[in-house]
Amino acid sequence: MDGFNLKRIGIIMRPEPGNELEIKGVLNPAAIRGPDGDLYLFPPLVGKGNYSRIAKVMFDEKGDPVAVKRLGHLF
């Protein structure tokens, strides 16, 4: 595959301390670009109820993902 480079930058979402919905983990998410151009994650949560979450990926000035903003849950 020409012209494609993969760069591992680390973990951008960990379980939120004290959140009983995420107490046992945040798993491999699906990802999608919204109509607003932002990148959204839909990670399954391991904890009370085993829900999925919606999170928006936050980027630094270089365009690398650095964190997430938790937006809600999919029940």
MIDOSE-1310 file (N, C-alpha, C; in nm, 2 decimals, decimal comma, always signed):
residues 75
mdgf	+0,08/-0,12/+0,00/+0,00/+0,00/+0,00/+0,09/+0,12/+0,00; +0,10/+0,19/-0,11/+0,18/+0,31/-0,12/+0,11/+0,43/-0,06; +0,19/+0,52/+0,00/+0,14/+0,65/+0,05/+0,06/+0,64/+0,18; +0,08/+0,53/+0,25/+0,00/+0,52/+0,37/+0,10/+0,49/+0,48
nlkr	+0,10/+0,58/+0,59/+0,19/+0,56/+0,70/+0,10/+0,55/+0,83; +0,14/+0,45/+0,91/+0,07/+0,43/+1,04/+0,16/+0,47/+1,15; +0,11/+0,56/+1,24/+0,19/+0,60/+1,35/+0,11/+0,58/+1,48; +0,16/+0,49/+1,56/+0,10/+0,46/+1,69/+0,14/+0,57/+1,79
igii	+0,03/+0,63/+1,85/+0,06/+0,75/+1,93/+0,02/+0,72/+2,08; -0,04/+0,61/+2,11/-0,07/+0,57/+2,24/-0,22/+0,57/+2,27; -0,25/+0,56/+2,40/-0,39/+0,55/+2,44/-0,45/+0,68/+2,46; -0,57/+0,71/+2,41/-0,64/+0,84/+2,42/-0,76/+0,83/+2,51
mrpe	-0,81/+0,70/+2,55/-0,92/+0,69/+2,63/-0,90/+0,58/+2,73; -0,90/+0,61/+2,86/-0,89/+0,51/+2,96/-1,02/+0,51/+3,05; -1,05/+0,41/+3,13/-1,17/+0,42/+3,22/-1,16/+0,54/+3,30; -1,27/+0,61/+3,32/-1,28/+0,73/+3,40/-1,28/+0,69/+3,55
pgne	-1,19/+0,74/+3,63/-1,19/+0,70/+3,77/-1,32/+0,74/+3,84; -1,38/+0,65/+3,92/-1,50/+0,67/+3,99/-1,63/+0,65/+3,91; -1,62/+0,62/+3,78/-1,73/+0,60/+3,70/-1,77/+0,46/+3,70; -1,88/+0,42/+3,76/-1,92/+0,28/+3,78/-1,95/+0,21/+3,64
leik	-1,98/+0,29/+3,54/-2,01/+0,24/+3,41/-1,88/+0,20/+3,34; -1,77/+0,25/+3,38/-1,64/+0,22/+3,31/-1,54/+0,15/+3,41; -1,59/+0,11/+3,52/-1,50/+0,06/+3,63/-1,41/-0,05/+3,59; -1,45/-0,14/+3,49/-1,37/-0,25/+3,45/-1,30/-0,23/+3,32
gvln	-1,33/-0,13/+3,25/-1,26/-0,10/+3,12/-1,34/-0,03/+3,02; -1,27/+0,02/+2,92/-1,32/+0,08/+2,80/-1,26/+0,00/+2,68; -1,34/-0,06/+2,60/-1,29/-0,15/+2,50/-1,27/-0,09/+2,36; -1,23/-0,17/+2,27/-1,20/-0,12/+2,13/-1,33/-0,06/+2,07
paai	-1,32/+0,07/+2,03/-1,43/+0,14/+1,99/-1,45/+0,14/+1,83; -1,57/+0,16/+1,79/-1,60/+0,19/+1,65/-1,57/+0,34/+1,64; -1,54/+0,39/+1,52/-1,51/+0,53/+1,50/-1,58/+0,58/+1,37; -1,62/+0,70/+1,37/-1,68/+0,76/+1,26/-1,66/+0,91/+1,25
rgpd	-1,65/+0,97/+1,14/-1,65/+1,12/+1,12/-1,79/+1,16/+1,11; -1,83/+1,26/+1,19/-1,96/+1,32/+1,18/-1,97/+1,42/+1,07; -2,10/+1,46/+1,04/-2,12/+1,56/+0,94/-2,05/+1,69/+0,97; -2,01/+1,71/+1,10/-1,94/+1,83/+1,14/-1,79/+1,82/+1,12
gdly	-1,74/+1,70/+1,07/-1,60/+1,67/+1,04/-1,52/+1,62/+1,16; -1,59/+1,62/+1,28/-1,52/+1,57/+1,40/-1,52/+1,42/+1,40; -1,43/+1,36/+1,48/-1,41/+1,22/+1,49/-1,48/+1,17/+1,62; -1,57/+1,07/+1,61/-1,64/+1,02/+1,73/-1,61/+0,88/+1,75
lfpp	-1,60/+0,84/+1,88/-1,58/+0,70/+1,92/-1,70/+0,64/+1,98; -1,72/+0,51/+1,97/-1,83/+0,44/+2,03/-1,78/+0,32/+2,10; -1,71/+0,34/+2,22/-1,65/+0,23/+2,29/-1,75/+0,16/+2,38; -1,74/+0,02/+2,38/-1,82/-0,05/+2,48/-1,76/-0,03/+2,62
lvgk	-1,84/-0,01/+2,72/-1,79/+0,00/+2,85/-1,81/-0,12/+2,93; -1,71/-0,16/+3,02/-1,72/-0,28/+3,10/-1,74/-0,23/+3,24; -1,86/-0,25/+3,29/-1,90/-0,20/+3,43/-2,05/-0,22/+3,44; -2,10/-0,14/+3,53/-2,25/-0,16/+3,56/-2,33/-0,13/+3,44
gnys	-2,40/-0,23/+3,39/-2,49/-0,22/+3,28/-2,42/-0,26/+3,14; -2,29/-0,25/+3,14/-2,22/-0,28/+3,01/-2,28/-0,20/+2,89; -2,28/-0,07/+2,90/-2,33/+0,02/+2,80/-2,22/+0,06/+2,70; -2,26/+0,13/+2,60/-2,16/+0,19/+2,51/-2,17/+0,34/+2,53
riak	-2,06/+0,41/+2,50/-2,05/+0,55/+2,52/-2,03/+0,62/+2,39; -2,06/+0,75/+2,38/-2,02/+0,83/+2,27/-1,92/+0,93/+2,32; -1,81/+0,94/+2,25/-1,70/+1,03/+2,29/-1,64/+1,10/+2,16; -1,61/+1,23/+2,18/-1,55/+1,31/+2,07/-1,40/+1,31/+2,09
vmfd	-1,33/+1,29/+1,99/-1,18/+1,29/+2,00/-1,13/+1,43/+1,99; -1,04/+1,46/+2,08/-0,98/+1,60/+2,08/-0,84/+1,59/+2,02; -0,80/+1,68/+1,94/-0,67/+1,68/+1,87/-0,58/+1,80/+1,92; -0,45/+1,77/+1,91/-0,35/+1,88/+1,95/-0,33/+1,97/+1,82
ekgd	-0,24/+2,07/+1,83/-0,21/+2,16/+1,72/-0,15/+2,09/+1,60; -0,08/+1,97/+1,62/-0,02/+1,90/+1,51/-0,12/+1,80/+1,44; -0,24/+1,79/+1,50/-0,35/+1,70/+1,44/-0,35/+1,56/+1,50; -0,27/+1,54/+1,61/-0,27/+1,41/+1,67/-0,38/+1,40/+1,78
pvav	-0,45/+1,29/+1,79/-0,55/+1,28/+1,89/-0,48/+1,27/+2,03; -0,53/+1,34/+2,13/-0,47/+1,34/+2,26/-0,56/+1,31/+2,37; -0,69/+1,32/+2,35/-0,79/+1,30/+2,46/-0,93/+1,28/+2,40; -1,03/+1,25/+2,49/-1,16/+1,24/+2,44/-1,25/+1,32/+2,53
krlg	-1,36/+1,37/+2,48/-1,47/+1,44/+2,56/-1,59/+1,34/+2,56; -1,62/+1,30/+2,68/-1,73/+1,20/+2,69/-1,86/+1,28/+2,67; -1,95/+1,23/+2,58/-2,07/+1,30/+2,54/-2,20/+1,23/+2,59; -2,20/+1,11/+2,61/-2,32/+1,04/+2,65/-2,31/+0,89/+2,64
hlf	-2,42/+0,82/+2,66/-2,42/+0,67/+2,66/-2,53/+0,62/+2,56; -2,50/+0,51/+2,51/-2,60/+0,44/+2,42/-2,66/+0,33/+2,51; -2,78/+0,33/+2,55/-2,84/+0,24/+2,64/-2,91/+0,13/+2,56
